[in-house]
Amino acid sequence: MIPVAIGLSVVDGLARTVEKFRTTGIGSEKPAVESEFGKVLSEIASSASHSVAAAERTSVAALNGKASTREVVESLMVAEQNLQVALAVRDKAVAALQEISRMTI
């Protein structure tokens, strides 16, 4: 369960980072177009979080004899795949932010 907890904290951190760096416009004006990139990152983070939770529920159901081994393996594989996507996107976002911070003005 430790890797799942670490993965969830990474996904939650990604979601917080998206909210932190979202632009709100100048003064009280809001941007005309909503941040599509922020929405995509938010959806990736929530998808990973939901799939990990679903995998945990399926695992508990299997322990209670209500789910088959195949169902557990399928849900864990989906959760792992979603978590890998979220981590890859997070890594690219962090690399991009680091690159921006190194730029000379």
N, C-alpha and C positions, 0 to 999 in steps of 0.2 A: 504493500500500500504506500510505502514511502515515495516511489517514483510517481505515483498518481498525485500525491499531495504536492510534490515539487512541481509537477506539470501544471496543476491547477493554480499554484501561486504564480507561475510564469504567465499563464493566460490572464489571470487577474491583473498582474502587473502590466501586461500589454494593454488591457482595456483601460487601466488608469492612465497610462502614457498617452493613449489616443485622446482621452478627455482633457488631459493637461495641455497638450499642444494644439488643440482645436482653436482656430482663429474665431474671434467674435466680432471683428470689424472695428471701425474707429468710432469712438464715442458710444452713443446708444444705437447706432445703426447696425443692423445685422447684415451679413453678406447675402447677396441676392440668391446665390446658389449654395445649397447646403454642401458640406464637405463630403463628397462621395467616397473619398479615400478613407476618411474616418468611419463612415458607415460600414465599409467593407471590412476594415480591421475589427470593428466592433462585432460584426456578424461572425467573423472567423473565431474570435475569442469566445463568444457565447456558444457557437456550434461545438467547439472543442469541450467546453465546460459541460454542456448538455450530454454529449456523447460519453464522456467519462462517467457522469452520474448514471446514465442509462446502463453502462457496462457494470457499474457497481451494483445497481439494482438487480440486474440479471444474475450476477454472481451470488448475491444473497438468495435469490429465488432458487438457484441451483442447489445451494446448501440446504434449503428447505425442501428440496425434491420437486420443485415446481417448474424447473427449466432443464433442458437437456444440455449436455456438454457442447453440442454443436452450437446452440444458441449463445452460450457463454463465450465460446471462441470467436464467433462472428461479431458479437458486440464489443469484445476486447480489441479485435482487429480494427474495427471501425473507429473506436476511441483512439487507438494508437495512431492510426493514419491521420485523423483530425488533429491530434496533438502535434504530430510531426509537421503538419502544414502550418499550424499556429507558431511553432518554434522557428520554422524557416522564415516566415513572414516577420516575426519579431527580430530575428537576426539581421535581416535585410534592412528593417527600419532603423535599428540601432546603428548599423554600418553607415546608412545614409545620414543620420543625425551627426555621427562622428565626422563624416566627410564634410558636412556643412560647417561644423564648428572649426575645422581646420582651414577653411577658406580665409584668405586675406581680404580685408575690406579696403 
